[in-house]
Amino acid sequence: MITQAGAAHPMALAAIHESAFAGGEVWDVGFIAAQLGQPGVFALIDDAGGMIMARVAADEAEILTLAVSPEARRSGIGRALVLEAARIAAVAKAARLVLEVSATNLAARALYRGMGFVQVGRRKRYYADGSDALILALALSPFVSIS
């Protein structure tokens, strides 16, 4: 079940993030708590092992991170979290949802492509491993009527 995360959730969000990105760039409890305190930032948590953090600023929303624990992958959690974040962003009057994904993350790229995200840019050697970041965007007009 997906619920809105709040001040009581940074530890759970950090645990999911760590399990999903072990050996990579992991967001710790302090960083997550600080992000949750920023204007326009919201987080969702799925008790089966998924989390998403996003930010709405003016008419654009950005997925800051999406993490699904390895044992919960390929169960639809990531898609459900992105859809709910898109709905929240649309209600907040964002026109599009953007994100960055590693060019080497084929599973995530397939998820986003299947949801209608399109590539709008590229950041060369953006990640610590030297991989490029693909900038993807999704128009939120289909979500406007969802409340």
C-alpha contacts under 8 A as a table, 3 or more apart, distances in Angstrom:
res1	aa1	res2	aa2	distance
1	M	46	D	5.31
1	M	47	D	5.95
1	M	48	A	7.31
2	I	44	L	6.44
2	I	45	I	5.49
2	I	46	D	4.35
2	I	47	D	6.90
2	I	81	L	7.32
3	T	44	L	5.60
3	T	45	I	5.53
3	T	46	D	6.49
4	Q	42	F	7.62
4	Q	43	A	6.05
4	Q	44	L	4.56
4	Q	45	I	6.43
5	A	8	A	7.49
5	A	9	H	5.70
5	A	42	F	7.31
5	A	43	A	5.14
5	A	44	L	5.07
5	A	45	I	5.99
6	G	9	H	5.54
6	G	10	P	7.61
6	G	36	L	7.43
6	G	43	A	7.36
7	A	10	P	6.69
7	A	33	A	7.18
7	A	36	L	7.58
8	A	11	M	7.74
9	H	12	A	5.34
9	H	13	L	6.08
10	P	13	L	5.02
10	P	14	A	5.94
10	P	29	V	5.40
10	P	30	G	7.73
10	P	32	I	5.82
10	P	33	A	5.52
11	M	14	A	5.14
11	M	15	A	6.21
11	M	29	V	5.48
12	A	15	A	5.12
12	A	16	I	6.39
13	L	16	I	5.30
13	L	17	H	6.18
13	L	29	V	7.70
13	L	32	I	7.53
13	L	45	I	7.07
13	L	51	M	6.30
14	A	17	H	4.95
14	A	18	E	5.98
14	A	26	V	7.95
14	A	27	W	6.21
14	A	28	D	5.46
14	A	29	V	5.36
14	A	32	I	6.93
15	A	18	E	5.14
15	A	19	S	6.23
16	I	19	S	5.21
16	I	20	A	6.19
16	I	49	G	6.15
16	I	50	G	6.38
16	I	51	M	6.88
16	I	67	A	6.60
16	I	68	V	6.65
16	I	69	S	5.80
17	H	20	A	5.18
17	H	21	F	6.04
17	H	26	V	6.29
17	H	27	W	6.53
17	H	51	M	7.52
17	H	67	A	5.45
17	H	68	V	7.37
17	H	69	S	7.50
18	E	21	F	5.27
18	E	22	A	5.44
18	E	26	V	5.44
18	E	27	W	7.08
18	E	28	D	7.82
19	S	22	A	5.50
19	S	68	V	7.95
19	S	69	S	5.46
19	S	70	P	6.99
20	A	67	A	5.64
20	A	68	V	5.64
20	A	69	S	4.74
20	A	70	P	5.99
21	F	24	G	5.14
21	F	25	E	6.46
21	F	26	V	5.91
21	F	67	A	7.64
22	A	25	E	7.77
22	A	26	V	7.00
23	G	26	V	7.90
27	W	31	F	6.07
27	W	32	I	6.42
28	D	31	F	5.41
28	D	32	I	6.25
29	V	32	I	5.20
29	V	33	A	6.03
30	G	33	A	5.13
30	G	34	A	6.11
31	F	34	A	5.09
31	F	35	Q	6.18
32	I	35	Q	5.04
32	I	36	L	6.21
33	A	36	L	5.14
33	A	37	G	6.48
34	A	37	G	5.18
34	A	38	Q	6.80
35	Q	38	Q	5.32
35	Q	41	V	6.79
36	L	41	V	5.70
36	L	42	F	6.29
36	L	43	A	7.32
37	G	41	V	7.29
38	Q	41	V	5.73
39	P	55	R	7.90
40	G	55	R	5.11
40	G	56	V	4.92
40	G	57	A	6.28
41	V	53	M	7.05
41	V	54	A	5.60
41	V	55	R	4.16
41	V	56	V	6.50
42	F	53	M	5.76
42	F	54	A	5.54
42	F	55	R	6.24
43	A	51	M	7.11
43	A	52	I	5.51
43	A	53	M	4.24
43	A	54	A	6.32
44	L	51	M	5.57
44	L	52	I	5.36
44	L	53	M	6.57
44	L	81	L	7.05
44	L	85	A	7.64
45	I	49	G	7.66
45	I	50	G	5.79
45	I	51	M	4.37
45	I	52	I	6.65
45	I	81	L	7.90
46	D	49	G	5.69
46	D	50	G	4.87
46	D	51	M	6.06
46	D	77	I	7.34
46	D	81	L	7.75
47	D	50	G	6.91
48	A	72	A	6.67
48	A	77	I	7.98
49	G	68	V	5.78
49	G	69	S	5.30
49	G	72	A	6.00
50	G	66	L	7.66
50	G	67	A	5.64
50	G	68	V	4.21
50	G	69	S	6.24
50	G	72	A	7.58
50	G	77	I	6.34
50	G	78	G	6.83
50	G	81	L	7.69
51	M	66	L	5.87
51	M	67	A	5.38
51	M	68	V	6.49
51	M	81	L	7.08
52	I	63	I	7.32
52	I	64	L	7.54
52	I	65	T	5.63
52	I	66	L	4.36
52	I	67	A	6.38
52	I	81	L	6.42
52	I	82	V	7.43
52	I	85	A	7.72
53	M	63	I	6.06
53	M	64	L	5.37
53	M	65	T	5.38
53	M	66	L	6.60
54	A	61	A	6.89
54	A	62	E	5.43
54	A	63	I	4.26
54	A	64	L	5.03
54	A	65	T	7.07
54	A	85	A	7.13
55	R	61	A	5.46
55	R	62	E	5.30
55	R	63	I	6.58
55	R	64	L	6.99
56	V	59	D	7.35
56	V	60	E	5.87
56	V	61	A	4.20
56	V	62	E	6.53
56	V	89	A	6.37
56	V	92	A	7.37
56	V	94	A	6.80
57	A	60	E	5.58
57	A	61	A	6.18
57	A	94	A	7.72
58	A	93	K	7.88
58	A	94	A	6.82
59	D	93	K	6.03
59	D	94	A	4.02
59	D	95	A	5.36
59	D	96	R	7.28
60	E	94	A	4.66
60	E	95	A	5.78
60	E	96	R	5.37
60	E	97	L	6.15
60	E	98	V	7.60
61	A	89	A	6.11
61	A	94	A	5.86
61	A	95	A	7.78
61	A	96	R	6.21
61	A	97	L	4.67
61	A	98	V	6.25
62	E	97	L	5.42
62	E	98	V	4.71
62	E	99	L	5.58
63	I	66	L	7.19
63	I	97	L	7.15
63	I	98	V	6.29
63	I	99	L	5.13
63	I	100	E	7.93
64	L	99	L	6.95
66	L	78	G	7.26
67	A	78	G	7.45
68	V	72	A	6.33
68	V	73	R	6.05
68	V	77	I	7.23
68	V	78	G	6.47
69	S	72	A	5.36
69	S	73	R	6.42
70	P	73	R	5.38
72	A	75	S	6.13
72	A	77	I	7.43
73	R	76	G	7.42
73	R	77	I	7.21
73	R	78	G	7.71
74	R	77	I	7.52
75	S	78	G	7.97
76	G	79	R	5.34
76	G	80	A	6.12
77	I	80	A	5.09
77	I	81	L	6.10
78	G	81	L	5.18
78	G	82	V	6.24
79	R	82	V	5.19
79	R	83	L	6.12
79	R	111	L	7.11
79	R	115	M	7.85
80	A	83	L	5.11
80	A	84	E	6.17
81	L	84	E	5.21
81	L	85	A	6.10
82	V	85	A	5.05
82	V	86	A	6.02
83	L	86	A	5.02
83	L	87	R	6.21
84	E	87	R	5.00
84	E	88	I	6.24
85	A	88	I	5.13
85	A	89	A	6.08
86	A	89	A	5.05
86	A	90	A	6.04
86	A	97	L	6.77
86	A	140	L	6.79
86	A	143	F	6.97
87	R	90	A	5.11
87	R	91	V	6.22
87	R	140	L	7.95
87	R	143	F	5.53
87	R	144	V	7.37
87	R	146	I	6.63
87	R	147	S	7.37
88	I	91	V	5.16
88	I	92	A	6.28
89	A	92	A	4.97
89	A	93	K	6.48
89	A	94	A	5.40
89	A	97	L	7.56
89	A	140	L	7.96
90	A	93	K	4.98
90	A	94	A	5.06
90	A	95	A	6.69
90	A	96	R	7.90
90	A	140	L	5.89
90	A	141	S	7.43
90	A	143	F	5.87
90	A	144	V	5.36
91	V	94	A	7.39
91	V	143	F	7.96
91	V	144	V	6.37
91	V	146	I	7.82
91	V	147	S	6.85
93	K	144	V	7.99
94	A	97	L	7.36
94	A	140	L	7.07
95	A	139	A	6.17
95	A	140	L	5.27
95	A	141	S	6.60
96	R	137	A	6.52
96	R	138	L	5.42
96	R	139	A	4.42
96	R	140	L	4.92
96	R	141	S	7.84
97	L	137	A	5.51
97	L	138	L	5.13
97	L	139	A	6.54
97	L	140	L	6.72
98	V	135	I	6.95
98	V	136	L	5.51
98	V	137	A	4.29
98	V	138	L	6.44
99	L	135	I	5.75
99	L	136	L	5.44
99	L	137	A	6.62
100	E	133	A	5.68
100	E	134	L	5.46
100	E	135	I	4.63
100	E	136	L	6.28
101	V	105	N	6.94
101	V	108	A	7.31
101	V	109	R	7.10
101	V	133	A	5.30
101	V	134	L	5.31
101	V	135	I	6.71
101	V	136	L	7.69
102	S	105	N	5.25
102	S	127	Y	7.33
102	S	131	S	6.31
102	S	132	D	5.85
102	S	133	A	4.60
102	S	134	L	6.11
103	A	106	L	7.19
103	A	109	R	7.71
103	A	131	S	6.43
103	A	132	D	5.55
103	A	133	A	5.78
103	A	134	L	5.92
104	T	131	S	6.79
104	T	132	D	7.92
105	N	108	A	5.59
105	N	109	R	6.20
106	L	109	R	5.01
106	L	110	A	6.08
107	A	110	A	5.18
107	A	111	L	6.34
108	A	111	L	5.04
108	A	112	Y	6.25
109	R	112	Y	5.22
109	R	113	R	6.00
110	A	113	R	5.11
110	A	114	G	6.00
111	L	114	G	5.22
111	L	115	M	6.42
112	Y	115	M	5.06
112	Y	116	G	6.47
112	Y	117	F	5.37
113	R	116	G	5.21
113	R	117	F	5.17
113	R	118	V	6.70
114	G	117	F	7.47
116	G	138	L	6.32
117	F	136	L	5.77
117	F	137	A	5.13
117	F	138	L	4.60
117	F	139	A	7.93
118	V	136	L	5.22
118	V	137	A	5.46
118	V	138	L	6.61
119	Q	122	R	7.93
119	Q	134	L	6.59
119	Q	135	I	5.71
119	Q	136	L	4.35
119	Q	137	A	6.46
120	V	134	L	7.82
120	V	135	I	5.64
120	V	136	L	5.56
120	V	137	A	6.53
121	G	134	L	6.05
121	G	135	I	4.79
121	G	136	L	7.04
122	R	132	D	6.73
122	R	133	A	5.62
122	R	134	L	4.54
122	R	135	I	5.55
123	R	126	Y	5.62
123	R	132	D	5.53
123	R	133	A	4.96
123	R	134	L	6.44
123	R	135	I	7.51
124	K	131	S	7.15
124	K	132	D	4.55
124	K	133	A	6.56
125	R	128	A	7.71
125	R	129	D	7.82
125	R	130	G	4.45
125	R	131	S	4.87
125	R	132	D	4.52
125	R	133	A	7.18
126	Y	130	G	6.41
126	Y	131	S	6.22
126	Y	132	D	5.22
126	Y	133	A	5.61
127	Y	130	G	5.33
127	Y	131	S	5.45
127	Y	132	D	6.53
127	Y	133	A	6.94
128	A	131	S	7.40
139	A	142	P	7.48
140	L	143	F	5.36
140	L	144	V	6.70
141	S	144	V	5.31
142	P	145	S	7.02
143	F	146	I	5.29
144	V	147	S	7.60
